[in-house]
Amino acid sequence: MLPPSIDPLKEWEKTFDELDKGILTLLLKDESVSLSSVEIGQALKITRVKAWRHLKKIHRTSKRIKGKPIVVFNPSLKTWNMNWDDFEFPRVGESS
């Protein structure tokens, strides 16, 4: 059975703010992308705490709406990535 295909940037346009969309754009670049909250914070010029809070917001919101989170945390590597196991996402190009 194929995982459901979703586009969180379009489906939840009113749910997520610009910072949430920026985080998702970073994580949607490739399946192999796995970033820490520090790396996300540096890329978006915010603190790691703010990045962490927005990642947790995305996690909770998507879990409530879809039943499974669209972003997952890997505690052994302390990194975040998209939930490619349960969902299929469109890729976001480098130039976007």
LINVENGI-V797549 format. One record per residue. N is the residue number from 1. PHI is phi in radians with two decimals (* if undefined). PSI is psi as a letter, one per 30 degrees, with the letter a starting at -180 (none if undefined). NEAR is the number of other C-alpha atoms within 8 Angstrom. Layout:
N;PHI;PSI;NEAR  N;PHI;PSI;NEAR
//
This chain:
1;*;k;2  2;-1.34;k;3  3;-1.21;l;8  4;-1.13;k;7  5;-1.62;k;7  6;-2.37;l;9  7;-2.11;j;8  8;-1.09;f;9  9;-1.21;f;8  10;-1.73;e;6  11;-1.11;e;7  12;-2.00;h;8  13;-0.99;e;9  14;-1.49;f;5  15;-1.43;e;5  16;-1.71;k;10  17;-1.51;a;8  18;-1.09;e;6  19;-1.17;e;8  20;-1.05;e;11  21;-1.15;e;10  22;-1.12;e;9  23;-1.12;e;12  24;-1.09;e;10  25;-1.08;e;9  26;-1.07;e;8  27;-1.35;f;12  28;-1.51;g;13  29;-1.10;e;11  30;-2.85;l;8  31;-1.10;f;7  32;-1.45;f;4  33;-1.23;k;9  34;-2.48;j;8  35;-2.16;k;11  36;-1.44;l;9  37;-1.14;f;12  38;-1.16;e;10  39;-1.13;e;9  40;-1.14;e;13  41;-1.05;e;13  42;-1.15;e;10  43;-1.17;e;7  44;-1.77;g;8  45;1.02;h;6  46;-2.31;l;9  47;-1.32;l;9  48;-1.16;e;12  49;-1.15;e;7  50;-1.13;e;9  51;-1.07;e;14  52;-1.04;e;9  53;-1.10;e;8  54;-1.25;e;10  55;-1.11;e;11  56;-1.13;e;8  57;-1.11;e;8  58;-1.07;e;13  59;-1.03;e;12  60;-1.12;e;9  61;-1.11;e;9  62;-1.18;e;12  63;-1.15;e;11  64;-1.18;e;9  65;-1.41;e;7  66;-1.76;f;7  67;1.60;f;7  68;-2.44;k;9  69;-1.29;k;14  70;-1.54;f;11  71;-2.09;k;11  72;-2.23;k;10  73;-1.80;k;8  74;-1.76;j;9  75;-1.16;f;6  76;-1.23;e;4  77;-1.72;f;5  78;0.98;h;8  79;-2.28;l;11  80;-1.98;k;12  81;-2.65;l;12  82;-1.25;l;10  83;-1.46;i;10  84;-1.24;f;8  85;-1.26;e;6  86;-1.80;f;8  87;-2.42;l;11  88;-1.97;k;10  89;-2.04;l;10  90;-1.28;k;7  91;-1.37;k;7  92;-1.86;k;9  93;-1.18;l;6  94;-1.08;e;5  95;-1.47;f;3  96;-1.21;none;4
//
